[in-house]
């Protein structure tokens, strides 16, 4: 049993056809215990490969599921769906699509409803980028921090400020500016240094 990510695959169909063509029956309608058993096993594996490929193809063509992490495996006609989708509707749709494929005996739907790690990571990066942009805009517009050489970096909602400032009191001021931005969990000002004048 192999685990395939959601994608269109025609290779398995060709393998199944080749394997299926090798089935041999005895002239009297009965099968021998040796070669036929191997052929039947190979044919079953080939049929499962075809089913997996067909399910993957249909899932990939559905707009509600395209791009989401859904994995398909088939064993003895039993299709198992795994992965993550954003809604119950998408999960139900995936199961209905799998059931519609010829050769599917049963569907085991182990799909989880929620955000995938990839989606969560993309969302986090987008949020951190927005926070950084917002903090920079506040620093540039502020009469005290305006013109100061302050760099801003955000990761997981933690804003890190670094650079040179003119007065020690400015540290608390820029920290408060950054902390007021929505989504900021903490502000690190350890990188801010009071510039010495010659």
N, C-alpha and C positions, 0 to 999 in steps of 0.2 A: 504493500500500500504506500503510495507516494502522496506527498502533500504539495499541491500546486497553488500558487497565488492566482487570483482572479485574472485571467487573460485568455485570449483566443488561442486555441491550439489545435492544429490539424494533424500533427505528427502522430498522435495516438490513434487517430482514425485509420491512417495508413497501416500502422502496426496491427490493429485489430483485423483489418481486411486480410492482411497477409497471414495472420495466425488462423483466422477463421477458415481460409481456403485449405488449410492443412488437415481439416477434420476428415477422418476415414472411418467408415462403418463396415462391418462384415456383411457378406452377401446374404447371410441368412437372417439379418436384422438384429443380431446380437453383437455385443462388443466384447473384445478380449480384455483381460484385466490389466495388461501392460500398456501398450502403445495408446489405446483409447483413453485410458485414465490420464496420461500425460497430455493428450490433445485436449481433453475436456477442461483440464486445469488451465492450459494455455489459453483456450478459447474464452474461458470465464474471465481471466485476467485481461484479455484483449477487449472483451465487452465492457468491463469496468472502466478501462481506459477511454473507450468511446463515450461512455456515459459521462465521465468526468469532463471530457473535452466539450461535449454538448452543453452541459450545465454551465461551465465556465463561459462559453460563447454567449449563451442567452443572458447570463448575469451581466456580462460586459456590455451587452447591448441595451440594458435597461438604464434609463436616465437616473432613476432613484438610487441605483447601486453603483454606477460607474465611478471609479476612482476611490471606492471604499475598500477596506481590507477584508475581503471575504475569501476564504480558502475552501476548496472542494476536494474531498477524497471519496472514493467508491470502493466498496468491498462486497462481493457477492450481491450486487444490485442495491446495497444499502448506501445511500449518499449521506455523508456527514458534512454539514456546513459549519465553519468556524470563522472567527474574526470579529470585527466591530463595525456597526452601522449606527447612524445618528438617531434612528427612531424605531418604534415598534412596527410602524407601517413598512419600513424598509426590511425589517426582519421577516415579517409575514410575506412580503413580496418575494424575497429570496427563496423562501420555502415553496411558495406556489410555483415559481419558475422551475425549481428543481423537480417538483412532482410532475410537471408537464412533459418532461423528457421521457421518451420511450426507453424502456428497459429499467427504469427506476422502480424498485420494489418498495422502498420505504425511505423517508427522509428523517435524519437525526439533526435537528436544528439547534446547534450549540452557539449560535451567534449572540454576541453581547451587545446590548444597546447602550451607547455612550460615545464619548469622544475617544478616538484612537490616540496612541502616544504621539503619532506624527501630527495629528490635528491639534493636540494639546500643546505640542512644542511650537507649532506655527502660530498658535494663538498667543502663547507666552512671548515669543519674539516680537510679534506685532504690538503687544501691550507694552513691552519694555521700550520699543522704539518710540511709541507715542509718548510715554512718560519722559524719555530723554528730550524729545522735541519740545514738549511743554515746559520742562524745567529751563531749558536753554532760552526759550522765548521770554520767560519770566525774568531771568537774570539780565537779559539784554534790555528789557523794558524798565527794570528797576533803577531808580536814581542812585542808589548806593553801589550796587554790583555792576552797573553799566560801565563798560570799558575795562573791567577786570579780566585777566587771563585765566578763566576757569573752564576746565574740561568736565564734561558730564558723561557718565556711563551708567547704564541700568541693566541689572540682571536679576530676574525673579523678583522684581519690585523693589530691589535695594539700589538706591542711587548713590553712586560714588562721585564725589566732587574732588578735583585736584587742580593745583595751580597756585599762582601767586596772588595774594591780596594785600591791601595796604595797611589794614588795622586788624588787630585780634578780634575786636568786637564784630567785624564783618562776618566772621565764621558763623556765629549764632544767627545772624541775619539771613545769610544765604541758606543755612540749614532749614530755617523756618519756611523760606520760600519754597524749597524743594519738597518739604514734608507736607505742605498744603495741597500738593498735586494729587488728584485722585489715583489710587492704585499704588501709591508709594508706601512700602512697608517699613522702610528704614532709610536713614541718610548717613553715609559714611563721609566724614570731613577730615579724616586723618591725612589726606593728601594735600590739604590746603596749608600753605606756608606764608607767613607774614614776610613780605619782601623787605630786605634791609636797604636803607638808603645810604649811598656813599657821601 
